[in-house]
Amino acid sequence: MDIQYVKKDMVDKKGRRASRYKELYDALDQIEPGGKAVEVTYDEGDLINSMRVAVYQYNKRYGVNIKSVNDVKEKKIFFFID
């Protein structure tokens, strides 16, 4: 086994693209303030909380303020920037 120390900037930090929310992250990259919202349809109640946590982490990482509104009857959640 060969172990080496490398600088942190040599490590690829794009792990979020491999997550199950890759499509959501890609959509969030494209929304603009006052523009269109991202609409996501979900099946399970637990999934909505996971999506919101992912968006809150996205907000913190990139310094944006993406908000969400949930439509319980249609089982849809909307993400947008004011």
C-alpha positions in Angstrom: 0.0 0.0 0.0 1.3 3.4 -1.0 0.1 6.3 1.2 0.8 9.9 0.2 -0.2 13.3 1.5 -1.6 15.8 -1.0 -2.8 19.3 -0.8 -6.6 19.7 -0.3 -6.9 21.8 -3.5 -5.9 18.7 -5.4 -9.0 16.8 -4.2 -12.0 17.0 -6.4 -14.9 18.5 -4.3 -17.7 17.9 -6.7 -19.3 15.0 -4.8 -22.7 16.6 -4.7 -23.1 15.9 -8.4 -23.1 12.2 -7.7 -26.0 12.4 -5.3 -29.6 11.4 -5.9 -30.4 15.1 -6.1 -28.2 15.8 -9.1 -31.1 16.9 -11.3 -32.4 19.2 -8.5 -29.0 20.8 -8.1 -28.7 21.3 -11.8 -32.1 23.0 -11.9 -31.2 25.2 -9.0 -28.1 26.3 -10.8 -30.3 27.8 -13.5 -33.0 29.7 -11.6 -32.7 33.5 -11.2 -34.3 36.0 -8.9 -37.8 36.9 -10.1 -37.5 34.2 -12.8 -39.2 30.8 -13.2 -39.6 28.4 -10.3 -38.5 24.7 -10.2 -41.4 22.3 -9.8 -40.7 18.9 -8.3 -43.3 16.1 -8.0 -42.8 13.7 -5.1 -44.4 10.5 -3.9 -43.3 10.2 -0.2 -43.6 12.7 2.6 -40.1 11.9 3.8 -38.7 12.8 0.4 -39.9 16.4 0.7 -37.9 16.9 3.9 -34.8 15.5 2.3 -35.2 17.8 -0.7 -35.6 20.8 1.6 -32.4 19.9 3.5 -30.5 19.5 0.3 -31.7 23.0 -0.8 -30.8 24.6 2.5 -27.3 23.1 2.2 -27.2 24.5 -1.4 -28.2 27.9 0.0 -25.4 27.8 2.6 -22.8 26.7 0.2 -23.5 29.2 -2.6 -24.8 32.1 -0.5 -28.2 32.2 -2.2 -31.7 32.3 -0.7 -33.8 29.7 -2.5 -37.3 29.4 -0.9 -39.8 26.6 -1.2 -43.6 26.3 -1.3 -45.4 22.9 -0.9 -48.7 22.0 -2.7 -49.9 19.0 -0.6 -52.9 18.2 -2.8 -50.9 17.9 -6.0 -47.8 16.5 -4.2 -45.5 19.1 -5.7 -42.9 21.4 -4.2 -41.7 24.6 -5.8 -38.3 26.2 -5.4 -37.7 29.8 -6.3 -35.6 33.0 -5.6 -37.5 36.2 -4.8 
